[in-house]
Amino acid sequence: MPAVLSKFLHVLSVLVFVTGLVGREIVNRQAARAKDIATTEALLGVSGPFERMVVGGSIAVLVFGLTTAWLQSLPILGSLQAAP
């Protein structure tokens, strides 16, 4: 059961991470096309939450991925640990 929960949290963190990447890219492209500095500043302010999603999501993906592998007794280093 803990492995299933860890796997679910890993997938959820991937969704947060990818959402942050896509959202940040959309906002930054709009900011690059803005005609005045006030619009650019406002759009870049909107990209802050997406940036936090990217940073937090990437850390969570790593932590939950390693935890899931450990709970399922999978070799984390793959072939370096003599895994097929």
PDB file with one MODEL, atoms N, CA, C and O in Angstrom:
MODEL        1
ATOM      1  N   MET A   1       0.808  -1.215   0.000  1.00  0.00           N
ATOM      2  CA  MET A   1       0.000   0.000   0.000  1.00  0.00           C
ATOM      3  C   MET A   1       0.847   1.273   0.000  1.00  0.00           C
ATOM      4  O   MET A   1       0.512   2.214  -0.719  1.00  0.00           O
ATOM      5  N   PRO A   2       1.935   1.340   0.781  1.00  0.00           N
ATOM      6  CA  PRO A   2       2.752   2.558   0.733  1.00  0.00           C
ATOM      7  C   PRO A   2       3.355   2.812  -0.646  1.00  0.00           C
ATOM      8  O   PRO A   2       3.527   3.964  -1.042  1.00  0.00           O
ATOM      9  N   ALA A   3       3.679   1.742  -1.382  1.00  0.00           N
ATOM     10  CA  ALA A   3       4.249   1.916  -2.720  1.00  0.00           C
ATOM     11  C   ALA A   3       3.219   2.512  -3.670  1.00  0.00           C
ATOM     12  O   ALA A   3       3.560   3.334  -4.521  1.00  0.00           O
ATOM     13  N   VAL A   4       1.969   2.106  -3.532  1.00  0.00           N
ATOM     14  CA  VAL A   4       0.905   2.640  -4.391  1.00  0.00           C
ATOM     15  C   VAL A   4       0.687   4.120  -4.099  1.00  0.00           C
ATOM     16  O   VAL A   4       0.536   4.922  -5.021  1.00  0.00           O
ATOM     17  N   LEU A   5       0.672   4.477  -2.830  1.00  0.00           N
ATOM     18  CA  LEU A   5       0.516   5.886  -2.452  1.00  0.00           C
ATOM     19  C   LEU A   5       1.690   6.715  -2.960  1.00  0.00           C
ATOM     20  O   LEU A   5       1.503   7.821  -3.467  1.00  0.00           O
ATOM     21  N   SER A   6       2.887   6.181  -2.824  1.00  0.00           N
ATOM     22  CA  SER A   6       4.074   6.894  -3.293  1.00  0.00           C
ATOM     23  C   SER A   6       4.045   7.068  -4.807  1.00  0.00           C
ATOM     24  O   SER A   6       4.421   8.119  -5.326  1.00  0.00           O
ATOM     25  N   LYS A   7       3.599   6.038  -5.509  1.00  0.00           N
ATOM     26  CA  LYS A   7       3.501   6.122  -6.971  1.00  0.00           C
ATOM     27  C   LYS A   7       2.463   7.164  -7.382  1.00  0.00           C
ATOM     28  O   LYS A   7       2.681   7.928  -8.322  1.00  0.00           O
ATOM     29  N   PHE A   8       1.329   7.190  -6.670  1.00  0.00           N
ATOM     30  CA  PHE A   8       0.300   8.190  -6.949  1.00  0.00           C
ATOM     31  C   PHE A   8       0.832   9.604  -6.732  1.00  0.00           C
ATOM     32  O   PHE A   8       0.599  10.490  -7.554  1.00  0.00           O
ATOM     33  N   LEU A   9       1.547   9.816  -5.626  1.00  0.00           N
ATOM     34  CA  LEU A   9       2.121  11.133  -5.354  1.00  0.00           C
ATOM     35  C   LEU A   9       3.181  11.500  -6.383  1.00  0.00           C
ATOM     36  O   LEU A   9       3.338  12.672  -6.725  1.00  0.00           O
ATOM     37  N   HIS A  10       3.908  10.504  -6.877  1.00  0.00           N
ATOM     38  CA  HIS A  10       4.907  10.751  -7.921  1.00  0.00           C
ATOM     39  C   HIS A  10       4.219  11.245  -9.199  1.00  0.00           C
ATOM     40  O   HIS A  10       4.657  12.223  -9.804  1.00  0.00           O
ATOM     41  N   VAL A  11       3.146  10.570  -9.603  1.00  0.00           N
ATOM     42  CA  VAL A  11       2.405  10.984 -10.804  1.00  0.00           C
ATOM     43  C   VAL A  11       1.782  12.359 -10.604  1.00  0.00           C
ATOM     44  O   VAL A  11       1.800  13.184 -11.517  1.00  0.00           O
ATOM     45  N   LEU A  12       1.234  12.613  -9.427  1.00  0.00           N
ATOM     46  CA  LEU A  12       0.652  13.918  -9.134  1.00  0.00           C
ATOM     47  C   LEU A  12       1.707  15.024  -9.203  1.00  0.00           C
ATOM     48  O   LEU A  12       1.439  16.110  -9.718  1.00  0.00           O
ATOM     49  N   SER A  13       2.896  14.747  -8.687  1.00  0.00           N
ATOM     50  CA  SER A  13       3.962  15.756  -8.731  1.00  0.00           C
ATOM     51  C   SER A  13       4.437  15.992 -10.162  1.00  0.00           C
ATOM     52  O   SER A  13       4.839  17.105 -10.502  1.00  0.00           O
ATOM     53  N   VAL A  14       4.396  14.962 -11.001  1.00  0.00           N
ATOM     54  CA  VAL A  14       4.737  15.149 -12.418  1.00  0.00           C
ATOM     55  C   VAL A  14       3.724  16.082 -13.079  1.00  0.00           C
ATOM     56  O   VAL A  14       4.095  16.947 -13.873  1.00  0.00           O
ATOM     57  N   LEU A  15       2.452  15.906 -12.752  1.00  0.00           N
ATOM     58  CA  LEU A  15       1.424  16.779 -13.315  1.00  0.00           C
ATOM     59  C   LEU A  15       1.630  18.233 -12.887  1.00  0.00           C
ATOM     60  O   LEU A  15       1.481  19.147 -13.698  1.00  0.00           O
ATOM     61  N   VAL A  16       1.970  18.443 -11.629  1.00  0.00           N
ATOM     62  CA  VAL A  16       2.241  19.804 -11.141  1.00  0.00           C
ATOM     63  C   VAL A  16       3.449  20.381 -11.865  1.00  0.00           C
ATOM     64  O   VAL A  16       3.425  21.535 -12.292  1.00  0.00           O
ATOM     65  N   PHE A  17       4.501  19.588 -12.004  1.00  0.00           N
ATOM     66  CA  PHE A  17       5.727  20.036 -12.661  1.00  0.00           C
ATOM     67  C   PHE A  17       5.469  20.428 -14.118  1.00  0.00           C
ATOM     68  O   PHE A  17       5.894  21.497 -14.557  1.00  0.00           O
ATOM     69  N   VAL A  18       4.781  19.576 -14.859  1.00  0.00           N
ATOM     70  CA  VAL A  18       4.510  19.857 -16.278  1.00  0.00           C
ATOM     71  C   VAL A  18       3.574  21.047 -16.425  1.00  0.00           C
ATOM     72  O   VAL A  18       3.756  21.866 -17.327  1.00  0.00           O
ATOM     73  N   THR A  19       2.578  21.157 -15.559  1.00  0.00           N
ATOM     74  CA  THR A  19       1.677  22.312 -15.594  1.00  0.00           C
ATOM     75  C   THR A  19       2.457  23.599 -15.368  1.00  0.00           C
ATOM     76  O   THR A  19       2.217  24.598 -16.045  1.00  0.00           O
ATOM     77  N   GLY A  20       3.383  23.582 -14.427  1.00  0.00           N
ATOM     78  CA  GLY A  20       4.221  24.751 -14.183  1.00  0.00           C
ATOM     79  C   GLY A  20       5.079  25.111 -15.384  1.00  0.00           C
ATOM     80  O   GLY A  20       5.208  26.285 -15.731  1.00  0.00           O
ATOM     81  N   LEU A  21       5.669  24.097 -16.023  1.00  0.00           N
ATOM     82  CA  LEU A  21       6.496  24.357 -17.214  1.00  0.00           C
ATOM     83  C   LEU A  21       5.685  24.984 -18.343  1.00  0.00           C
ATOM     84  O   LEU A  21       6.104  25.969 -18.950  1.00  0.00           O
ATOM     85  N   VAL A  22       4.529  24.407 -18.613  1.00  0.00           N
ATOM     86  CA  VAL A  22       3.689  24.907 -19.711  1.00  0.00           C
ATOM     87  C   VAL A  22       3.160  26.302 -19.385  1.00  0.00           C
ATOM     88  O   VAL A  22       3.206  27.196 -20.230  1.00  0.00           O
ATOM     89  N   GLY A  23       2.662  26.489 -18.177  1.00  0.00           N
ATOM     90  CA  GLY A  23       2.129  27.798 -17.782  1.00  0.00           C
ATOM     91  C   GLY A  23       3.187  28.884 -17.828  1.00  0.00           C
ATOM     92  O   GLY A  23       2.940  29.986 -18.317  1.00  0.00           O
ATOM     93  N   ARG A  24       4.370  28.566 -17.315  1.00  0.00           N
ATOM     94  CA  ARG A  24       5.468  29.544 -17.330  1.00  0.00           C
ATOM     95  C   ARG A  24       5.849  29.919 -18.760  1.00  0.00           C
ATOM     96  O   ARG A  24       6.096  31.088 -19.057  1.00  0.00           O
ATOM     97  N   GLU A  25       5.896  28.925 -19.638  1.00  0.00           N
ATOM     98  CA  GLU A  25       6.268  29.195 -21.030  1.00  0.00           C
ATOM     99  C   GLU A  25       5.221  30.064 -21.725  1.00  0.00           C
ATOM    100  O   GLU A  25       5.572  30.981 -22.467  1.00  0.00           O
ATOM    101  N   ILE A  26       3.958  29.786 -21.495  1.00  0.00           N
ATOM    102  CA  ILE A  26       2.893  30.586 -22.112  1.00  0.00           C
ATOM    103  C   ILE A  26       2.963  32.034 -21.644  1.00  0.00           C
ATOM    104  O   ILE A  26       2.893  32.955 -22.457  1.00  0.00           O
ATOM    105  N   VAL A  27       3.099  32.235 -20.341  1.00  0.00           N
ATOM    106  CA  VAL A  27       3.149  33.598 -19.790  1.00  0.00           C
ATOM    107  C   VAL A  27       4.401  34.333 -20.276  1.00  0.00           C
ATOM    108  O   VAL A  27       4.329  35.511 -20.627  1.00  0.00           O
ATOM    109  N   ASN A  28       5.538  33.652 -20.297  1.00  0.00           N
ATOM    110  CA  ASN A  28       6.771  34.313 -20.740  1.00  0.00           C
ATOM    111  C   ASN A  28       6.724  34.681 -22.221  1.00  0.00           C
ATOM    112  O   ASN A  28       7.267  35.714 -22.614  1.00  0.00           O
ATOM    113  N   ARG A  29       6.090  33.861 -23.040  1.00  0.00           N
ATOM    114  CA  ARG A  29       5.947  34.211 -24.463  1.00  0.00           C
ATOM    115  C   ARG A  29       5.048  35.430 -24.633  1.00  0.00           C
ATOM    116  O   ARG A  29       5.317  36.303 -25.459  1.00  0.00           O
ATOM    117  N   GLN A  30       3.985  35.480 -23.845  1.00  0.00           N
ATOM    118  CA  GLN A  30       3.107  36.654 -23.911  1.00  0.00           C
ATOM    119  C   GLN A  30       3.843  37.905 -23.435  1.00  0.00           C
ATOM    120  O   GLN A  30       3.661  38.986 -23.997  1.00  0.00           O
ATOM    121  N   ALA A  31       4.665  37.762 -22.411  1.00  0.00           N
ATOM    122  CA  ALA A  31       5.440  38.904 -21.915  1.00  0.00           C
ATOM    123  C   ALA A  31       6.432  39.378 -22.962  1.00  0.00           C
ATOM    124  O   ALA A  31       6.669  40.579 -23.089  1.00  0.00           O
ATOM    125  N   ALA A  32       7.010  38.460 -23.709  1.00  0.00           N
ATOM    126  CA  ALA A  32       7.966  38.842 -24.758  1.00  0.00           C
ATOM    127  C   ALA A  32       7.284  39.600 -25.885  1.00  0.00           C
ATOM    128  O   ALA A  32       7.914  40.427 -26.544  1.00  0.00           O
ATOM    129  N   ARG A  33       6.017  39.331 -26.112  1.00  0.00           N
ATOM    130  CA  ARG A  33       5.279  40.007 -27.191  1.00  0.00           C
ATOM    131  C   ARG A  33       4.618  41.309 -26.741  1.00  0.00           C
ATOM    132  O   ARG A  33       4.080  42.043 -27.569  1.00  0.00           O
ATOM    133  N   ALA A  34       4.651  41.598 -25.465  1.00  0.00           N
ATOM    134  CA  ALA A  34       3.978  42.794 -24.950  1.00  0.00           C
ATOM    135  C   ALA A  34       4.596  44.054 -25.537  1.00  0.00           C
ATOM    136  O   ALA A  34       5.798  44.115 -25.796  1.00  0.00           O
ATOM    137  N   LYS A  35       3.756  45.052 -25.739  1.00  0.00           N
ATOM    138  CA  LYS A  35       4.199  46.298 -26.368  1.00  0.00           C
ATOM    139  C   LYS A  35       4.698  47.335 -25.374  1.00  0.00           C
ATOM    140  O   LYS A  35       5.460  48.227 -25.748  1.00  0.00           O
ATOM    141  N   ASP A  36       4.284  47.235 -24.109  1.00  0.00           N
ATOM    142  CA  ASP A  36       4.736  48.222 -23.129  1.00  0.00           C
ATOM    143  C   ASP A  36       5.276  47.520 -21.882  1.00  0.00           C
ATOM    144  O   ASP A  36       4.988  46.351 -21.625  1.00  0.00           O
ATOM    145  N   ILE A  37       6.051  48.260 -21.136  1.00  0.00           N
ATOM    146  CA  ILE A  37       6.741  47.694 -19.984  1.00  0.00           C
ATOM    147  C   ILE A  37       5.780  47.309 -18.856  1.00  0.00           C
ATOM    148  O   ILE A  37       6.049  46.358 -18.122  1.00  0.00           O
ATOM    149  N   ALA A  38       4.677  48.022 -18.707  1.00  0.00           N
ATOM    150  CA  ALA A  38       3.715  47.720 -17.645  1.00  0.00           C
ATOM    151  C   ALA A  38       3.070  46.354 -17.872  1.00  0.00           C
ATOM    152  O   ALA A  38       2.883  45.584 -16.930  1.00  0.00           O
ATOM    153  N   THR A  39       2.735  46.063 -19.115  1.00  0.00           N
ATOM    154  CA  THR A  39       2.154  44.760 -19.438  1.00  0.00           C
ATOM    155  C   THR A  39       3.178  43.650 -19.220  1.00  0.00           C
ATOM    156  O   THR A  39       2.853  42.593 -18.679  1.00  0.00           O
ATOM    157  N   THR A  40       4.402  43.894 -19.641  1.00  0.00           N
ATOM    158  CA  THR A  40       5.471  42.915 -19.441  1.00  0.00           C
ATOM    159  C   THR A  40       5.677  42.631 -17.962  1.00  0.00           C
ATOM    160  O   THR A  40       5.806  41.476 -17.556  1.00  0.00           O
ATOM    161  N   GLU A  41       5.708  43.682 -17.162  1.00  0.00           N
ATOM    162  CA  GLU A  41       5.896  43.528 -15.719  1.00  0.00           C
ATOM    163  C   GLU A  41       4.740  42.742 -15.091  1.00  0.00           C
ATOM    164  O   GLU A  41       4.961  41.877 -14.242  1.00  0.00           O
ATOM    165  N   ALA A  42       3.526  43.042 -15.506  1.00  0.00           N
ATOM    166  CA  ALA A  42       2.359  42.337 -14.966  1.00  0.00           C
ATOM    167  C   ALA A  42       2.399  40.859 -15.331  1.00  0.00           C
ATOM    168  O   ALA A  42       2.115  40.000 -14.497  1.00  0.00           O
ATOM    169  N   LEU A  43       2.749  40.568 -16.571  1.00  0.00           N
ATOM    170  CA  LEU A  43       2.808  39.169 -16.998  1.00  0.00           C
ATOM    171  C   LEU A  43       3.930  38.409 -16.290  1.00  0.00           C
ATOM    172  O   LEU A  43       3.759  37.247 -15.922  1.00  0.00           O
ATOM    173  N   LEU A  44       5.055  39.051 -16.104  1.00  0.00           N
ATOM    174  CA  LEU A  44       6.148  38.384 -15.402  1.00  0.00           C
ATOM    175  C   LEU A  44       5.796  38.156 -13.928  1.00  0.00           C
ATOM    176  O   LEU A  44       6.277  37.204 -13.313  1.00  0.00           O
ATOM    177  N   GLY A  45       4.964  39.025 -13.370  1.00  0.00           N
ATOM    178  CA  GLY A  45       4.481  38.793 -12.009  1.00  0.00           C
ATOM    179  C   GLY A  45       3.582  37.567 -11.935  1.00  0.00           C
ATOM    180  O   GLY A  45       3.564  36.861 -10.927  1.00  0.00           O
ATOM    181  N   VAL A  46       2.839  37.320 -13.003  1.00  0.00           N
ATOM    182  CA  VAL A  46       1.963  36.148 -13.068  1.00  0.00           C
ATOM    183  C   VAL A  46       2.786  34.862 -13.185  1.00  0.00           C
ATOM    184  O   VAL A  46       2.336  33.801 -12.753  1.00  0.00           O
ATOM    185  N   SER A  47       3.969  34.948 -13.757  1.00  0.00           N
ATOM    186  CA  SER A  47       4.772  33.737 -13.956  1.00  0.00           C
ATOM    187  C   SER A  47       5.384  33.216 -12.649  1.00  0.00           C
ATOM    188  O   SER A  47       5.873  32.086 -12.614  1.00  0.00           O
ATOM    189  N   GLY A  48       5.368  34.010 -11.580  1.00  0.00           N
ATOM    190  CA  GLY A  48       5.941  33.591 -10.302  1.00  0.00           C
ATOM    191  C   GLY A  48       5.360  32.300  -9.745  1.00  0.00           C
ATOM    192  O   GLY A  48       6.118  31.400  -9.384  1.00  0.00           O
ATOM    193  N   PRO A  49       4.034  32.180  -9.663  1.00  0.00           N
ATOM    194  CA  PRO A  49       3.461  30.921  -9.161  1.00  0.00           C
ATOM    195  C   PRO A  49       3.825  29.710 -10.030  1.00  0.00           C
ATOM    196  O   PRO A  49       4.026  28.609  -9.516  1.00  0.00           O
ATOM    197  N   PHE A  50       3.906  29.921 -11.342  1.00  0.00           N
ATOM    198  CA  PHE A  50       4.301  28.823 -12.220  1.00  0.00           C
ATOM    199  C   PHE A  50       5.742  28.405 -11.942  1.00  0.00           C
ATOM    200  O   PHE A  50       6.069  27.219 -11.966  1.00  0.00           O
ATOM    201  N   GLU A  51       6.595  29.383 -11.679  1.00  0.00           N
ATOM    202  CA  GLU A  51       7.993  29.081 -11.355  1.00  0.00           C
ATOM    203  C   GLU A  51       8.089  28.259 -10.070  1.00  0.00           C
ATOM    204  O   GLU A  51       8.888  27.327  -9.982  1.00  0.00           O
ATOM    205  N   ARG A  52       7.284  28.603  -9.088  1.00  0.00           N
ATOM    206  CA  ARG A  52       7.274  27.825  -7.843  1.00  0.00           C
ATOM    207  C   ARG A  52       6.759  26.411  -8.075  1.00  0.00           C
ATOM    208  O   ARG A  52       7.224  25.468  -7.434  1.00  0.00           O
ATOM    209  N   MET A  53       5.803  26.256  -8.987  1.00  0.00           N
ATOM    210  CA  MET A  53       5.321  24.925  -9.338  1.00  0.00           C
ATOM    211  C   MET A  53       6.428  24.091  -9.981  1.00  0.00           C
ATOM    212  O   MET A  53       6.552  22.896  -9.714  1.00  0.00           O
ATOM    213  N   VAL A  54       7.230  24.733 -10.828  1.00  0.00           N
ATOM    214  CA  VAL A  54       8.325  24.024 -11.496  1.00  0.00           C
ATOM    215  C   VAL A  54       9.367  23.572 -10.477  1.00  0.00           C
ATOM    216  O   VAL A  54       9.787  22.414 -10.490  1.00  0.00           O
ATOM    217  N   VAL A  55       9.779  24.465  -9.610  1.00  0.00           N
ATOM    218  CA  VAL A  55      10.815  24.136  -8.626  1.00  0.00           C
ATOM    219  C   VAL A  55      10.303  23.084  -7.640  1.00  0.00           C
ATOM    220  O   VAL A  55      10.951  22.060  -7.429  1.00  0.00           O
ATOM    221  N   GLY A  56       9.157  23.336  -7.048  1.00  0.00           N
ATOM    222  CA  GLY A  56       8.606  22.376  -6.093  1.00  0.00           C
ATOM    223  C   GLY A  56       8.252  21.045  -6.730  1.00  0.00           C
ATOM    224  O   GLY A  56       8.477  19.986  -6.144  1.00  0.00           O
ATOM    225  N   GLY A  57       7.697  21.106  -7.934  1.00  0.00           N
ATOM    226  CA  GLY A  57       7.327  19.876  -8.643  1.00  0.00           C
ATOM    227  C   GLY A  57       8.528  19.033  -9.011  1.00  0.00           C
ATOM    228  O   GLY A  57       8.476  17.807  -8.913  1.00  0.00           O
ATOM    229  N   SER A  58       9.614  19.669  -9.434  1.00  0.00           N
ATOM    230  CA  SER A  58      10.803  18.900  -9.812  1.00  0.00           C
ATOM    231  C   SER A  58      11.411  18.205  -8.602  1.00  0.00           C
ATOM    232  O   SER A  58      11.866  17.066  -8.701  1.00  0.00           O
ATOM    233  N   ILE A  59      11.420  18.880  -7.472  1.00  0.00           N
ATOM    234  CA  ILE A  59      11.937  18.256  -6.245  1.00  0.00           C
ATOM    235  C   ILE A  59      11.028  17.101  -5.828  1.00  0.00           C
ATOM    236  O   ILE A  59      11.514  16.035  -5.450  1.00  0.00           O
ATOM    237  N   ALA A  60       9.715  17.308  -5.894  1.00  0.00           N
ATOM    238  CA  ALA A  60       8.768  16.261  -5.508  1.00  0.00           C
ATOM    239  C   ALA A  60       8.853  15.060  -6.449  1.00  0.00           C
ATOM    240  O   ALA A  60       8.744  13.919  -6.000  1.00  0.00           O
ATOM    241  N   VAL A  61       9.047  15.299  -7.750  1.00  0.00           N
ATOM    242  CA  VAL A  61       9.197  14.195  -8.701  1.00  0.00           C
ATOM    243  C   VAL A  61      10.393  13.331  -8.313  1.00  0.00           C
ATOM    244  O   VAL A  61      10.300  12.103  -8.298  1.00  0.00           O
ATOM    245  N   LEU A  62      11.503  13.968  -8.001  1.00  0.00           N
ATOM    246  CA  LEU A  62      12.701  13.229  -7.615  1.00  0.00           C
ATOM    247  C   LEU A  62      12.480  12.450  -6.315  1.00  0.00           C
ATOM    248  O   LEU A  62      12.783  11.259  -6.244  1.00  0.00           O
ATOM    249  N   VAL A  63      11.960  13.110  -5.306  1.00  0.00           N
ATOM    250  CA  VAL A  63      11.776  12.470  -3.998  1.00  0.00           C
ATOM    251  C   VAL A  63      10.795  11.303  -4.088  1.00  0.00           C
ATOM    252  O   VAL A  63      11.086  10.211  -3.600  1.00  0.00           O
ATOM    253  N   PHE A  64       9.640  11.525  -4.706  1.00  0.00           N
ATOM    254  CA  PHE A  64       8.646  10.453  -4.788  1.00  0.00           C
ATOM    255  C   PHE A  64       9.070   9.356  -5.758  1.00  0.00           C
ATOM    256  O   PHE A  64       8.711   8.194  -5.565  1.00  0.00           O
ATOM    257  N   GLY A  65       9.819   9.699  -6.786  1.00  0.00           N
ATOM    258  CA  GLY A  65      10.333   8.673  -7.690  1.00  0.00           C
ATOM    259  C   GLY A  65      11.324   7.756  -6.997  1.00  0.00           C
ATOM    260  O   GLY A  65      11.249   6.536  -7.136  1.00  0.00           O
ATOM    261  N   LEU A  66      12.254   8.342  -6.249  1.00  0.00           N
ATOM    262  CA  LEU A  66      13.220   7.532  -5.500  1.00  0.00           C
ATOM    263  C   LEU A  66      12.532   6.715  -4.413  1.00  0.00           C
ATOM    264  O   LEU A  66      12.872   5.552  -4.195  1.00  0.00           O
ATOM    265  N   THR A  67      11.568   7.323  -3.735  1.00  0.00           N
ATOM    266  CA  THR A  67      10.832   6.611  -2.688  1.00  0.00           C
ATOM    267  C   THR A  67      10.061   5.433  -3.271  1.00  0.00           C
ATOM    268  O   THR A  67      10.062   4.346  -2.693  1.00  0.00           O
ATOM    269  N   THR A  68       9.409   5.637  -4.397  1.00  0.00           N
ATOM    270  CA  THR A  68       8.658   4.562  -5.039  1.00  0.00           C
ATOM    271  C   THR A  68       9.587   3.426  -5.452  1.00  0.00           C
ATOM    272  O   THR A  68       9.277   2.256  -5.228  1.00  0.00           O
ATOM    273  N   ALA A  69      10.718   3.764  -6.048  1.00  0.00           N
ATOM    274  CA  ALA A  69      11.682   2.736  -6.443  1.00  0.00           C
ATOM    275  C   ALA A  69      12.173   1.958  -5.224  1.00  0.00           C
ATOM    276  O   ALA A  69      12.297   0.735  -5.280  1.00  0.00           O
ATOM    277  N   TRP A  70      12.447   2.645  -4.145  1.00  0.00           N
ATOM    278  CA  TRP A  70      12.921   1.996  -2.928  1.00  0.00           C
ATOM    279  C   TRP A  70      11.844   1.076  -2.349  1.00  0.00           C
ATOM    280  O   TRP A  70      12.133  -0.055  -1.960  1.00  0.00           O
ATOM    281  N   LEU A  71      10.590   1.571  -2.293  1.00  0.00           N
ATOM    282  CA  LEU A  71       9.504   0.769  -1.736  1.00  0.00           C
ATOM    283  C   LEU A  71       9.195  -0.464  -2.587  1.00  0.00           C
ATOM    284  O   LEU A  71       8.715  -1.468  -2.062  1.00  0.00           O
ATOM    285  N   GLN A  72       9.464  -0.400  -3.892  1.00  0.00           N
ATOM    286  CA  GLN A  72       9.218  -1.530  -4.778  1.00  0.00           C
ATOM    287  C   GLN A  72      10.471  -2.388  -4.962  1.00  0.00           C
ATOM    288  O   GLN A  72      10.480  -3.322  -5.763  1.00  0.00           O
ATOM    289  N   SER A  73      11.515  -2.065  -4.223  1.00  0.00           N
ATOM    290  CA  SER A  73      12.790  -2.794  -4.291  1.00  0.00           C
ATOM    291  C   SER A  73      13.372  -2.810  -5.701  1.00  0.00           C
ATOM    292  O   SER A  73      13.936  -3.814  -6.135  1.00  0.00           O
ATOM    293  N   LEU A  74      13.233  -1.706  -6.404  1.00  0.00           N
ATOM    294  CA  LEU A  74      13.796  -1.566  -7.736  1.00  0.00           C
ATOM    295  C   LEU A  74      15.184  -0.943  -7.633  1.00  0.00           C
ATOM    296  O   LEU A  74      15.420  -0.098  -6.770  1.00  0.00           O
ATOM    297  N   PRO A  75      16.103  -1.351  -8.505  1.00  0.00           N
ATOM    298  CA  PRO A  75      17.443  -0.750  -8.470  1.00  0.00           C
ATOM    299  C   PRO A  75      17.386   0.683  -8.992  1.00  0.00           C
ATOM    300  O   PRO A  75      16.975   0.915 -10.129  1.00  0.00           O
ATOM    301  N   ILE A  76      17.789   1.621  -8.182  1.00  0.00           N
ATOM    302  CA  ILE A  76      17.717   3.040  -8.532  1.00  0.00           C
ATOM    303  C   ILE A  76      18.709   3.387  -9.635  1.00  0.00           C
ATOM    304  O   ILE A  76      18.426   4.239 -10.477  1.00  0.00           O
ATOM    305  N   LEU A  77      19.855   2.742  -9.637  1.00  0.00           N
ATOM    306  CA  LEU A  77      20.882   3.028 -10.632  1.00  0.00           C
ATOM    307  C   LEU A  77      20.837   2.093 -11.834  1.00  0.00           C
ATOM    308  O   LEU A  77      21.742   2.118 -12.668  1.00  0.00           O
ATOM    309  N   GLY A  78      19.815   1.284 -11.932  1.00  0.00           N
ATOM    310  CA  GLY A  78      19.604   0.425 -13.101  1.00  0.00           C
ATOM    311  C   GLY A  78      20.752  -0.510 -13.381  1.00  0.00           C
ATOM    312  O   GLY A  78      21.134  -1.302 -12.519  1.00  0.00           O
ATOM    313  N   SER A  79      21.311  -0.433 -14.578  1.00  0.00           N
ATOM    314  CA  SER A  79      22.369  -1.357 -14.990  1.00  0.00           C
ATOM    315  C   SER A  79      23.648  -1.200 -14.183  1.00  0.00           C
ATOM    316  O   SER A  79      24.464  -2.121 -14.155  1.00  0.00           O
ATOM    317  N   LEU A  80      23.845  -0.076 -13.534  1.00  0.00           N
ATOM    318  CA  LEU A  80      25.015   0.081 -12.678  1.00  0.00           C
ATOM    319  C   LEU A  80      24.935  -0.792 -11.435  1.00  0.00           C
ATOM    320  O   LEU A  80      25.941  -1.032 -10.767  1.00  0.00           O
ATOM    321  N   GLN A  81      23.727  -1.267 -11.130  1.00  0.00           N
ATOM    322  CA  GLN A  81      23.526  -2.167 -10.004  1.00  0.00           C
ATOM    323  C   GLN A  81      23.254  -3.582 -10.481  1.00  0.00           C
ATOM    324  O   GLN A  81      22.614  -4.364  -9.778  1.00  0.00           O
ATOM    325  N   ALA A  82      23.737  -3.916 -11.672  1.00  0.00           N
ATOM    326  CA  ALA A  82      23.588  -5.241 -12.279  1.00  0.00           C
ATOM    327  C   ALA A  82      22.131  -5.589 -12.557  1.00  0.00           C
ATOM    328  O   ALA A  82      21.760  -6.762 -12.513  1.00  0.00           O
ATOM    329  N   ALA A  83      21.314  -4.607 -12.839  1.00  0.00           N
ATOM    330  CA  ALA A  83      19.921  -4.857 -13.213  1.00  0.00           C
ATOM    331  C   ALA A  83      19.863  -5.146 -14.712  1.00  0.00           C
ATOM    332  O   ALA A  83      20.711  -4.663 -15.462  1.00  0.00           O
ATOM    333  N   PRO A  84      18.881  -5.923 -15.159  1.00  0.00           N
ATOM    334  CA  PRO A  84      18.782  -6.225 -16.596  1.00  0.00           C
ATOM    335  C   PRO A  84      18.437  -4.979 -17.406  1.00  0.00           C
ATOM    336  O   PRO A  84      18.315  -5.052 -18.629  1.00  0.00           O
TER     337      PRO A  84
ENDMDL
END
